[in-house]
Amino acid sequence: MILAAGRGERMRPLTDTCPKPLLKVKGKPLVEYHLDAFAHCGFRDVVINTAWLGEQIEDHYGHETGEGARIVYSHEGRDFGGALETAGGIARALPQLDECFWLVAGDVYMPGFLFTRAAYDRFRAGKDVAHLVLVPNPPHNTKGDFGLDAHGRALNQADVRYTYSTVALLRQALFDSIPRGNPQGLKVPLAPLLRAAMDRGQVGAELYQGTWIDVGTPERLAQLNA
């Protein structure tokens, strides 16, 4: 699943007329890097949730990419008038997803990351409800989000914390507290669900040292394209 429903307030005025996942890095829309990476690793069925200017994403890609990825959409803006926050949006899309699935935000740039089948199979065979990909803290998030112990477990409380990259392997059970398919359009953030699962010892994590950029401002986009 690719998260693409946000308004992109920090990216204005670029996002006044273009959804952030369609902004181009080195001549290619941000979201397309993920679509290509999924297809390259053998994951050819992708769900994209949308809200702000979401029809532009569907108009641009339709339901199949040149790399052979098949796309279905969860249109939160059309169905509820706006984005449902991260967990609310995922819960809305659960009927279109497998029991375990990859997740990534459409506005991060990490061209070297591989959504591998081996990682997916390991996660599916285990009991965790989430496995997070963490990255070293960027200048705009120096305090980090979650800890990581020596056994590959994500920690809610830790002296040393890393930034959540938005990439994760998730199990549908993480969202059991939300009615399946989120028919009421509840707005639910993801972090509290993850923190509660960490406290139950149900979240693994790893540290990714490759290129990762949250393309959250026009300045960061310009630096990438320069």
VENKA-V563770 format. One record per residue. N is the residue number from 0. RES is the residue in one letter. SS is DSSP state (H for helix, E for strand, C for the rest). PSI is psi in whole degrees, -180 to 180 (none if undefined). Layout:
n = {N | N}
res = {RES | RES}
ss = {SS | SS}
psi = {PSI | PSI}
This chain:
n = {0 | 1 | 2 | 3 | 4 | 5 | 6 | 7 | 8 | 9 | 10 | 11 | 12 | 13 | 14 | 15 | 16 | 17 | 18 | 19 | 20 | 21 | 22 | 23 | 24 | 25 | 26 | 27 | 28 | 29 | 30 | 31 | 32 | 33 | 34 | 35 | 36 | 37 | 38 | 39 | 40 | 41 | 42 | 43 | 44 | 45 | 46 | 47 | 48 | 49 | 50 | 51 | 52 | 53 | 54 | 55 | 56 | 57 | 58 | 59 | 60 | 61 | 62 | 63 | 64 | 65 | 66 | 67 | 68 | 69 | 70 | 71 | 72 | 73 | 74 | 75 | 76 | 77 | 78 | 79 | 80 | 81 | 82 | 83 | 84 | 85 | 86 | 87 | 88 | 89 | 90 | 91 | 92 | 93 | 94 | 95 | 96 | 97 | 98 | 99 | 100 | 101 | 102 | 103 | 104 | 105 | 106 | 107 | 108 | 109 | 110 | 111 | 112 | 113 | 114 | 115 | 116 | 117 | 118 | 119 | 120 | 121 | 122 | 123 | 124 | 125 | 126 | 127 | 128 | 129 | 130 | 131 | 132 | 133 | 134 | 135 | 136 | 137 | 138 | 139 | 140 | 141 | 142 | 143 | 144 | 145 | 146 | 147 | 148 | 149 | 150 | 151 | 152 | 153 | 154 | 155 | 156 | 157 | 158 | 159 | 160 | 161 | 162 | 163 | 164 | 165 | 166 | 167 | 168 | 169 | 170 | 171 | 172 | 173 | 174 | 175 | 176 | 177 | 178 | 179 | 180 | 181 | 182 | 183 | 184 | 185 | 186 | 187 | 188 | 189 | 190 | 191 | 192 | 193 | 194 | 195 | 196 | 197 | 198 | 199 | 200 | 201 | 202 | 203 | 204 | 205 | 206 | 207 | 208 | 209 | 210 | 211 | 212 | 213 | 214 | 215 | 216 | 217 | 218 | 219 | 220 | 221 | 222 | 223 | 224 | 225}
res = {M | I | L | A | A | G | R | G | E | R | M | R | P | L | T | D | T | C | P | K | P | L | L | K | V | K | G | K | P | L | V | E | Y | H | L | D | A | F | A | H | C | G | F | R | D | V | V | I | N | T | A | W | L | G | E | Q | I | E | D | H | Y | G | H | E | T | G | E | G | A | R | I | V | Y | S | H | E | G | R | D | F | G | G | A | L | E | T | A | G | G | I | A | R | A | L | P | Q | L | D | E | C | F | W | L | V | A | G | D | V | Y | M | P | G | F | L | F | T | R | A | A | Y | D | R | F | R | A | G | K | D | V | A | H | L | V | L | V | P | N | P | P | H | N | T | K | G | D | F | G | L | D | A | H | G | R | A | L | N | Q | A | D | V | R | Y | T | Y | S | T | V | A | L | L | R | Q | A | L | F | D | S | I | P | R | G | N | P | Q | G | L | K | V | P | L | A | P | L | L | R | A | A | M | D | R | G | Q | V | G | A | E | L | Y | Q | G | T | W | I | D | V | G | T | P | E | R | L | A | Q | L | N | A}
ss = {C | E | E | E | C | C | C | C | H | H | H | C | C | H | H | H | C | C | C | H | H | H | C | E | E | C | C | E | E | H | H | H | H | H | H | H | H | H | H | H | C | C | C | C | E | E | E | E | E | E | C | C | C | H | H | H | H | H | H | H | H | C | C | E | C | C | C | C | C | E | E | E | E | E | E | H | H | H | H | H | C | C | C | C | H | H | H | H | H | H | H | H | H | H | H | H | C | C | C | E | E | E | E | E | E | C | C | E | E | C | C | C | C | C | C | C | H | H | H | H | H | H | H | H | H | C | C | C | C | E | E | E | E | E | E | C | C | C | H | H | H | C | C | C | C | E | E | E | C | C | C | C | E | E | E | C | C | C | C | C | C | E | E | E | E | E | E | E | E | E | E | H | H | H | H | C | C | C | C | C | C | C | C | C | C | C | C | C | C | C | H | H | H | H | H | H | H | H | H | C | C | C | E | E | E | E | E | E | C | C | C | C | E | E | C | C | C | H | H | H | H | H | H | H | H | C}
psi = {137 | 125 | 121 | 28 | -9 | 157 | -27 | 47 | -42 | -17 | 0 | 148 | 2 | -35 | 7 | -29 | -4 | 129 | 142 | -39 | -15 | -4 | 142 | 136 | 118 | 40 | 4 | 134 | 143 | -47 | -25 | -28 | -40 | -43 | -45 | -40 | -41 | -50 | -40 | -35 | 5 | 7 | 102 | 2 | 117 | 136 | 131 | 125 | 146 | 160 | -81 | 118 | 31 | -28 | -25 | -35 | -46 | -38 | -36 | -44 | -22 | -135 | 12 | 138 | 169 | -22 | 3 | 8 | 136 | 131 | 134 | 156 | 146 | 101 | 88 | -37 | -45 | -41 | -30 | 2 | 3 | 176 | 150 | 20 | 173 | -55 | -37 | -39 | -40 | -45 | -37 | -35 | -6 | -39 | -17 | 0 | 157 | 172 | -38 | 145 | 153 | 149 | 142 | 147 | 142 | -3 | 19 | 147 | 113 | 73 | -20 | -3 | 139 | 125 | 79 | 150 | -35 | -44 | -42 | -46 | -39 | -44 | -45 | -35 | -15 | -165 | -6 | 152 | -10 | 149 | 117 | 143 | 115 | 157 | 159 | 148 | 127 | 169 | -28 | 3 | 60 | -23 | -14 | -177 | -51 | 154 | 171 | 122 | 179 | -12 | 11 | 30 | 138 | 141 | 133 | -42 | 129 | 149 | -38 | 123 | 151 | 168 | 135 | 122 | -12 | -7 | 134 | 156 | 130 | 152 | 143 | -27 | -22 | -25 | 22 | -22 | -7 | 133 | 135 | 130 | -3 | 59 | -24 | -6 | 42 | 139 | 112 | 125 | 158 | -37 | -44 | -35 | -41 | -43 | -40 | -40 | -36 | -42 | -23 | 0 | 31 | 16 | 123 | 171 | 162 | 159 | 121 | 127 | 2 | -177 | 126 | 124 | 125 | 105 | 72 | -8 | 157 | -33 | -43 | -39 | -44 | -39 | -40 | -44 | -13 | none}
